[in-house]
């Protein structure tokens, strides 16, 4: 994968101390996020002091497929992202964290957090995508469950294993523990 262009960046040269509002957006297709469309929005604040704290609320709308019923649906993800930029002399006491970046305040003109935003949006995608929390899955009609004939032989296997386990314990079999 080639490097993502710097789409989310802030000029910090000459920035005053205190809180500064941040409101940026960039097209999702330029961030190599194929399931998302429109713009990825980042809104929040930059707090400047002896270090820079960037607190962002992200918004990204994508098209997903329900894991239970395979319906295509749209969903807007809204992860938060907190980044910390510290000069080298303050970084010695910090533990390693992907959201902590070291920068030289005397020579750095801007900070680029495009990759951080891309990662936060990708990590916000749920492990199980459901179009609705009460999705029942694929409607097979009539409530009858159709079992693939190649797997029909496995139908009684679980019950058989439970019976064998119960018989083994009843006869004083060795249990693990």
N, C-alpha and C positions, 0 to 999 in steps of 0.2 A: 504494500500500500504506500502510495506516495504521501509526502507530508501535506497536511491540511493547510491551506493558506490562512494567514493571520486575519481572521474576520472579527474576532472579539479582542480588542486591545484598547488600552487607555494610555494617553500621554500623561506621564507623571513628572516630567521635568518642570520644575517651578510650581508645582501644586502646593497650595497652602495647607497648613495644618487644619485638622478637623474633618467634618463629615461632608462628603460630596455625593450628590445623587448620580446614579448610573442608569441609563436606559439605552440598551443596544439591541440590535436584531440583525440576523443574517439568514439567507436562504438555506433551508435544510439540505438541498441537493449539493451545495458547495461544501457541506460538512461531511459528506459521504455517509449520510443517514438515509438510505433508500426507502425505508418504511414511513418516513416522515415527509410532510409536504408543507408548503408555505414557509413562513419564517420561524426561526427559533428566537424567542425573546428572552432577554436577560435584564431584569430590573432590580435595583437595590441601591447599596451605598458603598462608597470607598471611604474608609477612615484612615487618614494620614497622620502619622506621628513618627516615633522612632522606628516604626514598622508600618506596613500597609495591610489593612484588613479589608477584604472584599467580601461582602455579604450579598448574595444574589438569589433571586427567586426566578426560576426558569419556567418557560412554557413552550411546549412542543406538541403539535397535533400530528398524529400518524394514523395509518390504516393498518389494522391488525386482523388476524383470523382467530375466531374463538376456538380454543383448544378442545371444547366439548362438542360443539355442533357445527363447526366449520363455517359459521356465518362471518362474512367480512363486515367489520365495523370500524368507526372512527373513535379515537380516544385522545384526550389531551392530558399529557403528563406534566406535572408541576413540581419537579424536584427543587430543593434548595441546595445551594452550593456556597461553602465558606472557604475562602482561600486566604493564606497568610504569606506575605512577602517580607522577609527579614534580611537585614544586612549580615554579612559574614560574622561579625563580632557578636551578634545575638543568637546565631544559629548553633553555637557549640552546646548549649544546654537543652536543645530541643530533640525529641525523639524523631526518628525517620517517619515521614508521613507524605503521601503523594499530594496533599493539599497545602504543604508548606514549601515555598520556593525561596531560594536565596538570590538576592539581587544586590548590586552595588548602587547605592543611592546617588553617588557622585557621577557615575558614568551611564546609568540606565535612563534612556529617554522615555521608554514606554514598556508596559507589561502586556504580554500576549497570553491570554487564557483560553484560547480557542480549543485546544485539546482537552482542557479541564471541563469545558462546557460539553463537548462531544461525549466525553466519558460519563459525565453525570446524566446526560439524557439516555445513553445506552444502558446505564446501570439502573435507571428508573423503570425500564420495561419489566413488567411483572414476569415471574417465572411461569405463571399460568395465566394466559390471557382469556378472559371471559367477557362476552359482550354484555352480560348481566350477571349479578351475583347469584341469582336463582336459576341459571341456565340448567335445563334438564338433560341436555345432550341431544343427540340426533333422534328425531321422532321416527320410530320404525312403524308407526301406525298400529292401532289395535292393542298396544301394550305388550305384544308378544316379542320375546327376545329370540333373535335368530342366531343360532350357533353354527359356526363354520363346521361342516362335517369332518374336516381333517382334525379338528380339535375336540370333537365330541367325546372321544375316548378319555380325555383328561377330566371330563365332567365329574366323575366320582373319585378322583385321585385325592383331593383334599380330605374328603370324608374318610376314605380308606386310611390315610396317614394318621388322622386323629384317632380312629379306632385302634390302630396298632399301638399308638403311643399310650392310650388309656389302658389297653391290655398289658402292655409292658410294665406300667407303673403298678397296676393291680397285682401283678405276679411278683412284685418286689424287684423289678428290673433296676438296673443301675441308672441313676439320674445324675446329670451333670450339675454341679453346683458347689 
